[in-house]
Amino acid sequence: QLVESGGGLVQAGGSLRLSCAASGRTISNNAMGWFRQAPGKEREFVAAISWSGGSTYYADPVKGRFTISRENAKNMVYLEMNSLKPEDTAVYYCAGHYSGSYYLLEAYGYWGQGTQVTVSS
């Protein structure tokens, strides 16, 4: 099970740090990802991190503003979000990677319930 936290309401230009806690399973052997879904839109890739944390991947709209990280000893994954924009408003989901491209939803086999991020202008 994955449980996200840290979402909330923030003004444009502000920052939030999302956390993803895994329970009942270890995530240290899996790459992990963050996706988001805005109202009326499809769920989209945000960022991913390899099992070791040595490689990270970002969607173009968040490059340079968001940072994904992990602490395998704590079974945790994080998403640091800076310089937030109203277009970042969405429900953010943590997901565990199984196989395939890190950028695709179908490559992930287990998901959290999501945490709402709202950025006001």
N, C-alpha and C positions, 0 to 999 in steps of 0.2 A: 504494500500500500504506500502511496505517495501522498503527502499532505503539504500543500503550499500555504504560505503565510507571508505577511508583510505588505500586502496591497493596501490601497487607501486612496484618499483624495489629496492631490497635490497641485500647486500652481505650476504653470508653464515655467520651465527653467529649473524646477526643483529636482529632487532626487528621491529615490526609494530603493530599498534593498529587499528583494524577494528571497525567501528561503523555501527549500523543498526538503522535507524530512522523510526518509524511508523507514518503514517499520515492517517487521515480518519477513524482510528479505535484505540481502546485502546488495548494494549497487556498485561495489568496488570493481566488479568485473565488467560493468556495462558503461558504454558511453551514455551520456544523459543529454537531454535537450529541453529547451523552453520554446513553447509555441504561444500564440495569442489569437484571440478571436474577438473581433469587434462586432457590434450589433449589425446584423444583416450581411455580414461578410463571412468568408470561409476561414477556417483556422489556418494560420500561417506560421512558418518557421521564423524563430527569432534568433536562437543561438544554440550551439551544441559544444560539448566538451568530451574529449576522449577519456577512456577509463582511468588513465594515469593523470589526466589534467595537463598533459604535455602539448596537446593540440586543441585549439578552439576555432569555432566557425561562427560567422555572423551573417545575418541578412543585411543587405546593403543599407536599408533605412536606419539601422541601429549601430552600424559600425562607427567606432570612435566615441560612442555615448554609453553603450552597455558593455558590461564585462561579466562573463560567466566564469564561475570557479567552483571548486568542490573540495570537500574534506572527507576522504574515504573513511578515515578512522571514526568519524562521527556519523557516517552514512547521510551526508548532507550535500546539497547542491545549492548554489546561490546565483542570483542575477542582480548585479548592481546596475541601477539605471540612473543616469545623470542627464542633465539638460533635457528634461522631459518636455514633450510637445503634446498638444491636444490630440494629435493623430496617433499617439501611443496609447490612448484610452482603449481598453480591452480587458477581457478576462485572460489571465496568463496561466498557462498550464505547464507543469513539469512532466516529463515523460522519460521512460527508460528505453534505450535503443536495443533492438534485437539484431537486425541485419539490414543492409542496404544503405542507400544514401542518407546521410544525416539530415538532409534538407527536406525529406519527404515524410509525411505523416505515417504512411504505411510501414515505415522502417521501425516504428516504435510499438512496443507491445504492451506497455502498461502506463497508465496515466493517473494524475491526481485529479481532484475535483475542481481546481482552479481558484484563483484569487483575483478580485476585481481591482483594476488600476484605473483611476479616473484623473485626467489632467485637465484642469480648467485654464481657460485663456485669460 
